[in-house]
Amino acid sequence: MSKTIRIGSGAAWWGDRVEPAALNAEQGKLDYLCFETMAEATVSAAQVRSRRDPSFPGYDTYLEERMRAVLPACMRQGTRIVSNQGWINPKAAAERVVELLRELGITGVKVAAVTGSLITERVLELTDRILENDEATSTLAPNLISAEAYLGAEPIVDALHNGAQIVITGRVADPSIFMAPMMYEFGWDPLDHARLGPGNGIGHLLECGAQVTGGYFPDPGFKDVPEPWNFGFPIAEVESDGSAVLTKVEGTGGAITIQTVKEQLLYEVHDPGNYLTPDVVVDFTTVTLEQVGPDRVRVSNISGKPRTPTLKVSIGCTEGYIGEDMFFYAGPGALRRATLAKRILEERFKIVKLDAEELRIDFLGINAIHGEATPADAPEPYEIAVRVAARTRTREEAVKIGREVDGMAVSGIAHTGKRVPHQDRTREIIGVWSSLVAREHVPATVTYFES
């Protein structure tokens, strides 16, 4: 009888819901629970916060909430945890998890921290060109905040081999977090692309959490799923050949169908025949999907090609500021009043000599999403929010947006609805650029702690 392992999703991004993860931990009968909490700009945002706030520990701000929700059930049932919640400080995150284990009276648990992805100090030496514009990476030097390479599954596998029950990483490619348990349990060789292709493909299906169980899928009347307020996170029952059945905890909302799986299969995949990851190049064009039961889809025949000699690097840079605010109109004539308000602001920005690289005044409910592609005969809404935003080189210029919008409260036109500006209406822009680095220049290190 072939071995099967159960791998569950615990998060698809930093702000994801905690309750489905806790349910997977308690009722999913999991061998592994994996958390993916990093978007492209996460590390750069964390570096910016670290510069401003020395007390910021550098790991996922929801680490404690998530771990408190799942640790008791996972440790009781022998479920291992793999998570990239370490962000820019995996060691501190691992140490905090150890503290939480001790608070719960759970001792003797080995926690591993995987580091090595941060290459900020070396990135300009190790990289050459920016992928987006083919300019030299050295041009980013004046505004450089951080640089992190996408590590693969191998250091996680090493940690599991060395007895880690919980593995906390920094930047590791999303599918690799989920594939590492497969490599460890099935003994897959890191260069066996025939096995790693299917494994990484399953990891890709799991990495976005509820998106494969119906999240981001429903369109009422066209694509309906039951109880969309109660989406369960996916679970993969994986076999040693890399095939798997995707399912979820019984009784949760959403659905796992060939439709939902297809949408996630192609999500953020530029070329389905060549999906590049640190571990393998995945080929989804050979995949077979079968509905084998309610909320059960079998995924097989995903292919793989040899991994590339380079790793992707995300380079975060400061790129000025955004000033943003909004105000509102409602009732008959809302669009007429919003149009005059736009003209007033455009003229007042000239008076205060706003120095903006880009200025947008959009009407939410009319043209804020489609912009110039909005049909000329679009129906007039009953309510309109006027959103004003500018991209500037300095914070001082960005502040002018909120100041002029404030003036609309008493120096505007009839029926202007103005919110009280309790929040900061300026924010620093973090631009993310990409480059490539030879994989041998980015060695990973695994550090162990014990509760």
Order of alpha helices (4+ residues) and beta strands (2+ residues): beta-alpha-beta-alpha-alpha-beta-alpha-beta-alpha-beta-alpha-beta-alpha-alpha-beta-beta-alpha-beta-beta-beta-beta-beta-beta-alpha-beta-beta-alpha-beta-beta-beta
